[in-house]
């Protein structure tokens, strides 16, 4: 089986994946910066360190809530995209190499390689996204199972973004937006609780 470079493909992102991804990344960077500051500051600044760390945690909690709500609304909106008939024109398994953070080398990844064609707004488009999130696996059988669901020539009902007709997908899972909201709110609750504890420890002199 031939190996393809992931970078050679046009991987567009259906909103709000970039916003959510970068939002959570910003939360992580803020947290790491707060930890570094707390470790580097002198011991006689213990109260200031705790207060600063507490407010950073509250800021992260607020950012997590905002990212979660935005992600939920935008992903939910995809379920109301225009339904359009399409046809599968390519079906197979795409195999490529991903860098490994553990070994410093690469490992082989497989994902369904499904391409469909559809007409919308007077133009003909092609898409290759099955769902909002692309799912890849080290197990080629998992990718093959999805590919087998959509053989070449099969008619499919697509979700097409009326504001950007080049964006389309075959499947919409209503559970995914809820999962984004659940994860973000859970993360926010943890940081908010920890932040309040840190601030109260200074104010109450614990």
C-alpha positions as CSV (number, residue, x, y, z in Angstrom):
1,X,0.0,0.0,0.0
2,X,1.4,3.4,-1.0
3,X,2.2,5.9,1.7
4,X,0.9,9.4,1.3
5,X,2.0,12.6,3.0
6,X,-0.6,14.2,5.1
7,X,0.8,17.6,4.2
8,X,0.1,17.1,0.5
9,X,-3.7,17.1,1.2
10,X,-6.0,20.1,1.5
11,X,-7.1,19.6,5.0
12,X,-9.7,22.4,5.6
13,X,-11.2,22.7,9.0
14,X,-14.9,23.0,9.6
15,X,-15.4,25.7,12.2
16,X,-15.1,25.8,15.1
17,X,-12.3,23.3,15.4
18,X,-9.4,25.8,15.1
19,X,-11.0,28.2,17.7
20,X,-11.6,25.4,20.2
21,X,-8.2,23.9,19.6
22,X,-6.3,27.1,20.0
23,X,-8.5,28.2,22.9
24,X,-7.6,25.1,24.9
25,X,-4.0,25.5,23.8
26,X,-4.0,29.0,25.2
27,X,-5.4,27.7,28.5
28,X,-2.6,25.2,28.8
29,X,0.0,27.8,28.0
30,X,-1.4,30.2,30.7
31,X,-1.4,27.3,33.2
32,X,2.2,26.4,32.5
33,X,3.2,30.1,32.7
34,X,1.5,30.4,36.1
35,X,3.3,27.3,37.4
36,X,6.7,28.6,36.2
37,X,6.1,32.0,37.9
38,X,5.0,30.3,41.1
39,X,8.2,28.2,41.1
40,X,10.5,31.0,40.2
41,X,9.2,33.7,42.6
42,X,10.9,34.2,46.0
43,X,9.4,32.5,49.0
44,X,8.5,35.9,50.6
45,X,6.1,36.4,47.7
46,X,4.1,33.3,48.7
47,X,0.8,35.3,49.1
48,X,1.3,37.1,45.8
49,X,2.1,33.8,44.1
50,X,-1.0,32.2,45.4
51,X,-3.2,35.1,44.4
52,X,-1.7,35.3,40.9
53,X,-2.0,31.6,40.4
54,X,-5.7,31.7,41.6
55,X,-6.6,34.5,39.2
56,X,-4.9,32.7,36.3
57,X,-6.9,29.6,37.1
58,X,-10.1,31.7,37.0
59,X,-9.1,33.2,33.7
60,X,-8.5,29.7,32.3
61,X,-11.9,28.6,33.5
62,X,-13.5,31.6,31.8
63,X,-11.6,30.8,28.6
64,X,-12.6,27.2,28.7
65,X,-16.3,28.1,29.1
66,X,-16.1,30.5,26.2
67,X,-14.4,28.0,23.9
68,X,-16.9,25.3,24.9
69,X,-19.9,27.4,24.2
70,X,-18.5,28.6,20.9
71,X,-17.6,25.0,19.9
72,X,-21.0,23.8,20.9
73,X,-22.9,26.4,18.9
74,X,-20.8,26.1,15.8
75,X,-20.7,22.3,15.8
76,X,-24.5,22.2,16.4
77,X,-25.0,24.5,13.5
78,X,-23.4,22.0,11.2
79,X,-26.5,19.7,11.8
80,X,-28.7,22.3,10.1
81,X,-26.6,22.6,7.0
82,X,-28.4,22.1,3.7
83,X,-29.0,18.4,2.7
84,X,-27.7,17.7,-0.7
85,X,-27.4,14.5,-2.7
86,X,-23.9,13.4,-3.6
87,X,-22.2,10.3,-5.0
88,X,-19.0,8.5,-3.9
89,X,-16.3,8.8,-6.5
90,X,-13.4,7.3,-4.5
91,X,-13.3,4.9,-1.6
92,X,-10.3,3.4,0.1
93,X,-7.8,3.7,3.0
94,X,-5.3,6.5,3.2
95,X,-2.0,5.5,4.9
96,X,0.6,8.1,6.0
97,X,3.3,8.7,8.5
98,X,2.9,10.8,11.6
99,X,5.8,12.0,13.8
100,X,6.1,10.3,17.2
101,X,6.7,12.4,20.2
102,X,7.8,9.4,22.2
103,X,10.4,7.9,19.9
104,X,11.3,10.9,17.8
105,X,10.6,8.9,14.7
106,X,7.3,8.2,12.9
107,X,4.4,5.8,13.1
108,X,1.9,4.6,10.5
109,X,-1.6,6.0,10.6
110,X,-4.7,4.9,8.6
111,X,-7.9,6.8,7.9
112,X,-10.8,6.4,5.4
113,X,-10.1,8.0,2.1
114,X,-13.6,8.8,0.9
115,X,-14.2,11.4,-1.8
116,X,-17.7,12.4,-3.0
117,X,-19.0,14.8,-5.6
118,X,-22.0,17.0,-5.3
119,X,-23.7,20.0,-7.0
120,X,-24.7,23.1,-5.0
121,X,-25.4,26.7,-5.9
122,X,-24.7,26.0,-9.6
123,X,-21.3,24.6,-9.0
124,X,-19.8,21.1,-8.7
125,X,-17.7,20.3,-5.7
126,X,-15.8,17.5,-4.2
127,X,-15.3,16.7,-0.5
128,X,-13.5,14.2,1.5
129,X,-14.8,14.7,5.0
130,X,-16.9,12.0,6.5
131,X,-17.7,13.8,9.8
132,X,-16.7,17.0,11.5
133,X,-13.6,15.3,13.1
134,X,-11.3,13.2,11.0
135,X,-10.8,9.9,12.7
136,X,-7.5,8.1,12.1
137,X,-6.2,4.9,13.7
138,X,-3.1,2.7,13.8
139,X,-5.4,-0.2,12.9
140,X,-6.1,-0.3,9.1
141,X,-9.2,-2.5,9.8
142,X,-11.0,0.4,11.5
143,X,-10.4,2.7,8.5
144,X,-11.4,-0.1,6.1
145,X,-14.7,-0.6,8.0
146,X,-15.7,3.0,7.3
147,X,-14.5,2.9,3.7
148,X,-16.6,-0.2,3.1
149,X,-19.7,1.7,4.2
150,X,-19.2,4.1,1.3
151,X,-18.3,2.2,-1.9
152,X,-17.7,4.0,-5.2
153,X,-21.0,4.9,-6.9
154,X,-23.1,5.0,-3.8
155,X,-25.5,7.9,-3.4
156,X,-25.2,9.7,-0.1
157,X,-27.1,12.6,1.6
158,X,-24.5,15.2,2.5
159,X,-24.5,18.2,4.9
160,X,-23.3,21.2,2.9
161,X,-22.5,24.5,4.5
162,X,-24.6,27.1,2.6
163,X,-22.2,29.8,3.4
164,X,-19.2,27.9,2.2
165,X,-20.4,25.2,-0.3
166,X,-16.9,23.6,-0.5
167,X,-17.4,22.4,3.1
168,X,-19.4,19.3,3.4
169,X,-19.7,16.0,5.3
170,X,-21.6,12.8,5.2
171,X,-22.3,12.1,8.9
172,X,-23.4,14.4,11.7
173,X,-23.2,13.1,15.3
174,X,-25.3,15.3,17.7
175,X,-23.3,13.9,20.6
176,X,-20.1,15.6,19.5
177,X,-21.2,19.2,20.3
178,X,-22.4,18.0,23.7
179,X,-19.1,16.3,24.4
180,X,-17.2,19.5,23.6
181,X,-19.5,21.4,26.0
182,X,-19.1,18.7,28.7
183,X,-15.3,18.6,28.5
184,X,-14.9,22.4,28.5
185,X,-17.3,22.8,31.4
186,X,-15.6,20.1,33.4
187,X,-12.2,21.7,32.8
188,X,-13.6,25.1,33.7
189,X,-15.1,23.7,37.0
190,X,-11.8,22.2,38.0
191,X,-9.8,25.3,37.4
192,X,-12.4,27.6,38.9
193,X,-12.5,25.5,42.1
194,X,-8.7,25.4,42.4
195,X,-8.5,29.1,41.7
196,X,-11.0,30.0,44.3
197,X,-9.2,27.9,46.9
198,X,-5.9,29.6,46.1
199,X,-7.4,33.1,46.4
200,X,-9.3,32.2,49.6
201,X,-6.1,30.8,51.1
202,X,-4.6,34.3,50.8
203,X,-7.7,36.3,51.8
204,X,-8.5,34.1,54.8
205,X,-4.9,33.5,55.8
206,X,-5.2,29.7,55.5
